[in-house]
């Protein structure tokens, strides 16, 4: 018989080992709780494994020890069954990250409180990011939310696995409360219209335009929501910025272009504590924005950059 709230991990020479996954919302855990996990794992000869969903697994347990471990942990399992809201993954956001534009922890924890383990037609994963870098992988989540300088953007239908699918943009420039309402409508629509299929599979079956029209029609204040234009409109309207020519570096100069024009400037940036020059976000920032993020004196930085 399968132990309660455990997954069969491996069968080796007739011996079965199991894994359990306690609920750790957002991956945030207090030091005392982490020490408790470590002590219990050590006591039962198990190992701790951090998962990609920001959960803590205890692996390598014997069947007869599973119930005792759950009792000693004193917490609930992260999953109750396969077809449910499995996780809400979130980045540190504006609470801890210098690039955070909004509080992804607050929004992520509220979504976790509302939907975690709620039964669904299939598995459903949510991601919340505090900036467009999307460290919480929002574009491969069934529902993804990320912050921009003008509000929150919601994307839907993403997934990974054997048949990966990038999410479609549903709406942007939303407030905190509007995100919660829109996610509620998306989930309700999914539960009413899906077969045993992921959200992205349902969207592909009925068509994204129909899905978007139906959902936004149900969304309070839908007329104020700036929906994503059709692909043909995007292609017609998008224009690539003209490349910056070598010359004097100003506060508006883009870091990536500065480095391409003069690789010797890398040493200047690094001397001021900017070690993440390869990050797509950093390379696309202006000198002024980067200086503000890193707490660097702008005039001093510009002076040194223009000397090399």
CORHUKA-V515117 format. One record per residue. N is the residue number from 0. RES is the residue in three letters. SS is DSSP state (2 for helix, 1 for strand, 0 for the rest). PHI is phi in whole degrees, -180 to 180 (999 if undefined). OMEGA is omega in whole degrees, -180 to 180 (* if undefined). Layout:
n:N res:RES ss:SS phi:PHI omega:OMEGA
n:N res:RES ss:SS phi:PHI omega:OMEGA
//
This chain:
n:0 res:UNK ss:0 phi:999 omega:180
n:1 res:UNK ss:0 phi:-70 omega:176
n:2 res:UNK ss:0 phi:-59 omega:-177
n:3 res:UNK ss:0 phi:-65 omega:176
n:4 res:UNK ss:0 phi:53 omega:179
n:5 res:UNK ss:0 phi:-138 omega:176
n:6 res:UNK ss:1 phi:-114 omega:174
n:7 res:UNK ss:1 phi:-65 omega:-174
n:8 res:UNK ss:1 phi:-98 omega:-175
n:9 res:UNK ss:1 phi:-160 omega:172
n:10 res:UNK ss:1 phi:-119 omega:-179
n:11 res:UNK ss:1 phi:-132 omega:-179
n:12 res:UNK ss:0 phi:54 omega:178
n:13 res:UNK ss:0 phi:80 omega:-179
n:14 res:UNK ss:1 phi:-97 omega:-179
n:15 res:UNK ss:1 phi:-101 omega:173
n:16 res:UNK ss:1 phi:-123 omega:-173
n:17 res:UNK ss:1 phi:-128 omega:176
n:18 res:UNK ss:1 phi:-124 omega:174
n:19 res:UNK ss:1 phi:-125 omega:-176
n:20 res:UNK ss:1 phi:-131 omega:175
n:21 res:UNK ss:1 phi:-67 omega:178
n:22 res:UNK ss:0 phi:-78 omega:176
n:23 res:UNK ss:0 phi:-132 omega:-175
n:24 res:UNK ss:2 phi:-52 omega:177
n:25 res:UNK ss:2 phi:70 omega:-177
n:26 res:UNK ss:2 phi:78 omega:-180
n:27 res:UNK ss:0 phi:-92 omega:-176
n:28 res:UNK ss:0 phi:-141 omega:-180
n:29 res:UNK ss:0 phi:-77 omega:-178
n:30 res:UNK ss:2 phi:-53 omega:-179
n:31 res:UNK ss:2 phi:-63 omega:179
n:32 res:UNK ss:2 phi:-68 omega:179
n:33 res:UNK ss:2 phi:-65 omega:177
n:34 res:UNK ss:2 phi:-63 omega:179
n:35 res:UNK ss:2 phi:-63 omega:178
n:36 res:UNK ss:2 phi:-59 omega:-178
n:37 res:UNK ss:2 phi:-64 omega:-180
n:38 res:UNK ss:2 phi:-63 omega:-179
n:39 res:UNK ss:2 phi:-68 omega:178
n:40 res:UNK ss:2 phi:-61 omega:179
n:41 res:UNK ss:2 phi:-65 omega:-179
n:42 res:UNK ss:2 phi:-60 omega:-176
n:43 res:UNK ss:0 phi:-104 omega:176
n:44 res:UNK ss:0 phi:66 omega:-177
n:45 res:UNK ss:0 phi:-106 omega:-179
n:46 res:UNK ss:1 phi:-130 omega:176
n:47 res:UNK ss:1 phi:-93 omega:-180
n:48 res:UNK ss:1 phi:-136 omega:174
n:49 res:UNK ss:1 phi:-79 omega:-177
n:50 res:UNK ss:0 phi:-99 omega:179
n:51 res:UNK ss:0 phi:-69 omega:178
n:52 res:UNK ss:0 phi:-94 omega:179
n:53 res:UNK ss:0 phi:63 omega:177
n:54 res:UNK ss:0 phi:-118 omega:179
n:55 res:UNK ss:1 phi:-110 omega:176
n:56 res:UNK ss:1 phi:-97 omega:170
n:57 res:UNK ss:1 phi:-111 omega:-172
n:58 res:UNK ss:1 phi:-114 omega:178
n:59 res:UNK ss:1 phi:85 omega:-179
n:60 res:UNK ss:1 phi:-87 omega:172
n:61 res:UNK ss:0 phi:-81 omega:-177
n:62 res:UNK ss:2 phi:-57 omega:-176
n:63 res:UNK ss:2 phi:-72 omega:-179
n:64 res:UNK ss:2 phi:-99 omega:-172
n:65 res:UNK ss:2 phi:-60 omega:-178
n:66 res:UNK ss:2 phi:-62 omega:-180
n:67 res:UNK ss:2 phi:-66 omega:179
n:68 res:UNK ss:2 phi:-66 omega:178
n:69 res:UNK ss:2 phi:-60 omega:-179
n:70 res:UNK ss:2 phi:-64 omega:-179
n:71 res:UNK ss:2 phi:-73 omega:178
n:72 res:UNK ss:2 phi:-67 omega:180
n:73 res:UNK ss:0 phi:70 omega:179
n:74 res:UNK ss:0 phi:-130 omega:-179
n:75 res:UNK ss:0 phi:-91 omega:175
n:76 res:UNK ss:1 phi:-66 omega:178
n:77 res:UNK ss:0 phi:-72 omega:-178
n:78 res:UNK ss:0 phi:-128 omega:175
n:79 res:UNK ss:0 phi:-109 omega:176
n:80 res:UNK ss:0 phi:-162 omega:-171
n:81 res:UNK ss:0 phi:-67 omega:-173
n:82 res:UNK ss:0 phi:-89 omega:-179
n:83 res:UNK ss:1 phi:-156 omega:171
n:84 res:UNK ss:1 phi:-73 omega:-169
n:85 res:UNK ss:1 phi:-84 omega:-178
n:86 res:UNK ss:1 phi:-164 omega:170
n:87 res:UNK ss:1 phi:-123 omega:-177
n:88 res:UNK ss:1 phi:-91 omega:-176
n:89 res:UNK ss:1 phi:-141 omega:176
n:90 res:UNK ss:0 phi:-91 omega:-180
n:91 res:UNK ss:0 phi:-66 omega:176
n:92 res:UNK ss:2 phi:61 omega:-175
n:93 res:UNK ss:2 phi:-67 omega:180
n:94 res:UNK ss:2 phi:-69 omega:-175
n:95 res:UNK ss:2 phi:-134 omega:-173
n:96 res:UNK ss:0 phi:-106 omega:-178
n:97 res:UNK ss:0 phi:-68 omega:179
n:98 res:UNK ss:0 phi:-97 omega:-177
n:99 res:UNK ss:0 phi:-64 omega:180
n:100 res:UNK ss:0 phi:-100 omega:178
n:101 res:UNK ss:0 phi:-158 omega:-172
n:102 res:UNK ss:0 phi:-86 omega:-180
n:103 res:UNK ss:2 phi:-71 omega:179
n:104 res:UNK ss:2 phi:-68 omega:179
n:105 res:UNK ss:2 phi:-59 omega:-179
n:106 res:UNK ss:2 phi:-68 omega:-179
n:107 res:UNK ss:2 phi:-63 omega:180
n:108 res:UNK ss:2 phi:-66 omega:178
n:109 res:UNK ss:2 phi:-69 omega:177
n:110 res:UNK ss:2 phi:-65 omega:177
n:111 res:UNK ss:2 phi:-62 omega:-180
n:112 res:UNK ss:2 phi:-62 omega:-176
n:113 res:UNK ss:2 phi:-79 omega:-166
n:114 res:UNK ss:2 phi:-123 omega:-175
n:115 res:UNK ss:0 phi:-56 omega:180
n:116 res:UNK ss:0 phi:73 omega:176
n:117 res:UNK ss:0 phi:-68 omega:-177
n:118 res:UNK ss:1 phi:-66 omega:-178
n:119 res:UNK ss:0 phi:-135 omega:175
n:120 res:UNK ss:0 phi:-62 omega:176
n:121 res:UNK ss:0 phi:-151 omega:178
n:122 res:UNK ss:0 phi:-65 omega:180
n:123 res:UNK ss:1 phi:-140 omega:-179
n:124 res:UNK ss:1 phi:-121 omega:-178
n:125 res:UNK ss:1 phi:-122 omega:176
n:126 res:UNK ss:1 phi:-131 omega:179
n:127 res:UNK ss:1 phi:-131 omega:-179
n:128 res:UNK ss:1 phi:-126 omega:-178
n:129 res:UNK ss:0 phi:-86 omega:177
n:130 res:UNK ss:0 phi:-160 omega:-178
n:131 res:UNK ss:0 phi:-66 omega:175
n:132 res:UNK ss:0 phi:-60 omega:173
n:133 res:UNK ss:0 phi:55 omega:-180
n:134 res:UNK ss:0 phi:-62 omega:178
n:135 res:UNK ss:0 phi:-91 omega:170
n:136 res:UNK ss:0 phi:60 omega:-174
n:137 res:UNK ss:2 phi:-64 omega:-176
n:138 res:UNK ss:2 phi:-80 omega:173
n:139 res:UNK ss:2 phi:-120 omega:173
n:140 res:UNK ss:0 phi:-108 omega:176
n:141 res:UNK ss:0 phi:-59 omega:174
n:142 res:UNK ss:1 phi:-131 omega:179
n:143 res:UNK ss:1 phi:-124 omega:179
n:144 res:UNK ss:1 phi:-135 omega:176
n:145 res:UNK ss:1 phi:-139 omega:-177
n:146 res:UNK ss:1 phi:-90 omega:170
n:147 res:UNK ss:1 phi:-127 omega:180
n:148 res:UNK ss:0 phi:-70 omega:-178
n:149 res:UNK ss:0 phi:-114 omega:179
n:150 res:UNK ss:1 phi:134 omega:-178
n:151 res:UNK ss:1 phi:-92 omega:174
n:152 res:UNK ss:1 phi:-115 omega:179
n:153 res:UNK ss:1 phi:-114 omega:175
n:154 res:UNK ss:1 phi:-121 omega:-174
n:155 res:UNK ss:1 phi:-139 omega:170
n:156 res:UNK ss:0 phi:91 omega:-180
n:157 res:UNK ss:0 phi:-78 omega:175
n:158 res:UNK ss:1 phi:-164 omega:177
n:159 res:UNK ss:0 phi:-114 omega:177
n:160 res:UNK ss:2 phi:81 omega:-174
n:161 res:UNK ss:2 phi:-71 omega:179
n:162 res:UNK ss:2 phi:-125 omega:-176
n:163 res:UNK ss:0 phi:-65 omega:-180
n:164 res:UNK ss:1 phi:-144 omega:175
n:165 res:UNK ss:0 phi:-79 omega:-178
n:166 res:UNK ss:0 phi:-70 omega:175
n:167 res:UNK ss:1 phi:-98 omega:179
n:168 res:UNK ss:1 phi:-75 omega:-178
n:169 res:UNK ss:1 phi:-98 omega:-178
n:170 res:UNK ss:1 phi:-161 omega:-179
n:171 res:UNK ss:1 phi:-144 omega:-180
n:172 res:UNK ss:1 phi:59 omega:-178
n:173 res:UNK ss:1 phi:-97 omega:172
n:174 res:UNK ss:0 phi:-86 omega:177
n:175 res:UNK ss:2 phi:-55 omega:-178
n:176 res:UNK ss:2 phi:-66 omega:178
n:177 res:UNK ss:2 phi:-67 omega:177
n:178 res:UNK ss:2 phi:-61 omega:-179
n:179 res:UNK ss:2 phi:-60 omega:180
n:180 res:UNK ss:2 phi:-68 omega:-179
n:181 res:UNK ss:2 phi:-66 omega:177
n:182 res:UNK ss:2 phi:-62 omega:177
n:183 res:UNK ss:2 phi:-59 omega:-179
n:184 res:UNK ss:2 phi:-68 omega:179
n:185 res:UNK ss:2 phi:-60 omega:-179
n:186 res:UNK ss:2 phi:-65 omega:179
n:187 res:UNK ss:2 phi:-63 omega:179
n:188 res:UNK ss:2 phi:-63 omega:179
n:189 res:UNK ss:2 phi:-62 omega:-178
n:190 res:UNK ss:2 phi:-65 omega:-178
n:191 res:UNK ss:2 phi:-84 omega:-170
n:192 res:UNK ss:2 phi:-117 omega:-176
n:193 res:UNK ss:0 phi:-91 omega:165
n:194 res:UNK ss:0 phi:-86 omega:175
n:195 res:UNK ss:0 phi:-81 omega:-173
n:196 res:UNK ss:0 phi:-155 omega:176
n:197 res:UNK ss:0 phi:-68 omega:-179
n:198 res:UNK ss:2 phi:-58 omega:179
n:199 res:UNK ss:2 phi:-63 omega:178
n:200 res:UNK ss:2 phi:-67 omega:177
n:201 res:UNK ss:2 phi:-64 omega:179
n:202 res:UNK ss:2 phi:-61 omega:179
n:203 res:UNK ss:2 phi:-65 omega:-179
n:204 res:UNK ss:2 phi:-71 omega:-177
n:205 res:UNK ss:2 phi:-96 omega:-178
n:206 res:UNK ss:0 phi:97 omega:-177
n:207 res:UNK ss:2 phi:-65 omega:-178
n:208 res:UNK ss:2 phi:-62 omega:178
n:209 res:UNK ss:2 phi:-67 omega:180
n:210 res:UNK ss:2 phi:-58 omega:-178
n:211 res:UNK ss:2 phi:-63 omega:-179
n:212 res:UNK ss:2 phi:-62 omega:-179
n:213 res:UNK ss:2 phi:-64 omega:-176
n:214 res:UNK ss:2 phi:-68 omega:-178
n:215 res:UNK ss:2 phi:-70 omega:175
n:216 res:UNK ss:2 phi:-67 omega:179
n:217 res:UNK ss:2 phi:-84 omega:-175
n:218 res:UNK ss:0 phi:-78 omega:178
n:219 res:UNK ss:0 phi:-62 omega:-179
n:220 res:UNK ss:0 phi:77 omega:-176
n:221 res:UNK ss:2 phi:-60 omega:-179
n:222 res:UNK ss:2 phi:-67 omega:-180
n:223 res:UNK ss:2 phi:-90 omega:-178
n:224 res:UNK ss:0 phi:-83 omega:178
n:225 res:UNK ss:1 phi:-87 omega:-179
n:226 res:UNK ss:0 phi:-79 omega:180
n:227 res:UNK ss:0 phi:-66 omega:178
n:228 res:UNK ss:0 phi:-69 omega:178
n:229 res:UNK ss:0 phi:-62 omega:-176
n:230 res:UNK ss:2 phi:-58 omega:-179
n:231 res:UNK ss:2 phi:-65 omega:179
n:232 res:UNK ss:2 phi:-69 omega:179
n:233 res:UNK ss:2 phi:-62 omega:-178
n:234 res:UNK ss:2 phi:-62 omega:-178
n:235 res:UNK ss:2 phi:-74 omega:-173
n:236 res:UNK ss:2 phi:-94 omega:-176
n:237 res:UNK ss:0 phi:-74 omega:175
n:238 res:UNK ss:0 phi:-131 omega:180
n:239 res:UNK ss:0 phi:-73 omega:179
n:240 res:UNK ss:0 phi:-65 omega:179
n:241 res:UNK ss:0 phi:-67 omega:-180
n:242 res:UNK ss:0 phi:-63 omega:179
n:243 res:UNK ss:0 phi:-80 omega:-179
n:244 res:UNK ss:0 phi:-83 omega:177
n:245 res:UNK ss:0 phi:-57 omega:-179
n:246 res:UNK ss:0 phi:164 omega:-180
n:247 res:UNK ss:0 phi:-65 omega:179
n:248 res:UNK ss:0 phi:-85 omega:180
n:249 res:UNK ss:0 phi:-117 omega:180
n:250 res:UNK ss:0 phi:-64 omega:-179
n:251 res:UNK ss:0 phi:-92 omega:180
n:252 res:UNK ss:0 phi:-64 omega:-179
n:253 res:UNK ss:1 phi:-89 omega:-172
n:254 res:UNK ss:2 phi:-59 omega:-179
n:255 res:UNK ss:2 phi:-59 omega:180
n:256 res:UNK ss:2 phi:-70 omega:177
n:257 res:UNK ss:2 phi:-59 omega:-178
n:258 res:UNK ss:2 phi:-67 omega:179
n:259 res:UNK ss:2 phi:-65 omega:179
n:260 res:UNK ss:2 phi:-71 omega:-177
n:261 res:UNK ss:0 phi:-149 omega:-178
n:262 res:UNK ss:0 phi:-58 omega:180
n:263 res:UNK ss:0 phi:-66 omega:179
n:264 res:UNK ss:2 phi:-70 omega:179
n:265 res:UNK ss:2 phi:-57 omega:-179
n:266 res:UNK ss:2 phi:-62 omega:180
n:267 res:UNK ss:2 phi:-67 omega:179
n:268 res:UNK ss:2 phi:-60 omega:-178
n:269 res:UNK ss:2 phi:-67 omega:178
n:270 res:UNK ss:2 phi:-64 omega:179
n:271 res:UNK ss:0 phi:-96 omega:175
n:272 res:UNK ss:0 phi:89 omega:179
n:273 res:UNK ss:0 phi:-98 omega:-177
n:274 res:UNK ss:0 phi:-91 omega:-174
n:275 res:UNK ss:0 phi:-100 omega:-176
n:276 res:UNK ss:0 phi:-69 omega:179
n:277 res:UNK ss:0 phi:-81 omega:180
n:278 res:UNK ss:0 phi:-66 omega:-180
n:279 res:UNK ss:2 phi:-55 omega:-180
n:280 res:UNK ss:2 phi:-67 omega:-178
n:281 res:UNK ss:2 phi:-64 omega:-177
n:282 res:UNK ss:2 phi:-68 omega:180
n:283 res:UNK ss:0 phi:-96 omega:-178
n:284 res:UNK ss:0 phi:-90 omega:172
n:285 res:UNK ss:1 phi:-77 omega:178
n:286 res:UNK ss:2 phi:-61 omega:-179
n:287 res:UNK ss:2 phi:-63 omega:-179
n:288 res:UNK ss:2 phi:-66 omega:-180
n:289 res:UNK ss:2 phi:-64 omega:179
n:290 res:UNK ss:2 phi:-62 omega:179
n:291 res:UNK ss:2 phi:-65 omega:-179
n:292 res:UNK ss:2 phi:-64 omega:-175
n:293 res:UNK ss:2 phi:-94 omega:179
n:294 res:UNK ss:0 phi:68 omega:-177
n:295 res:UNK ss:0 phi:-103 omega:176
n:296 res:UNK ss:0 phi:-68 omega:-174
n:297 res:UNK ss:2 phi:-62 omega:-177
n:298 res:UNK ss:2 phi:-65 omega:179
n:299 res:UNK ss:2 phi:-65 omega:180
n:300 res:UNK ss:2 phi:-63 omega:180
n:301 res:UNK ss:2 phi:-61 omega:-180
n:302 res:UNK ss:2 phi:-61 omega:-178
n:303 res:UNK ss:2 phi:-71 omega:179
n:304 res:UNK ss:2 phi:-64 omega:-178
n:305 res:UNK ss:0 phi:-80 omega:178
n:306 res:UNK ss:0 phi:-92 omega:-175
n:307 res:UNK ss:0 phi:-90 omega:*
//
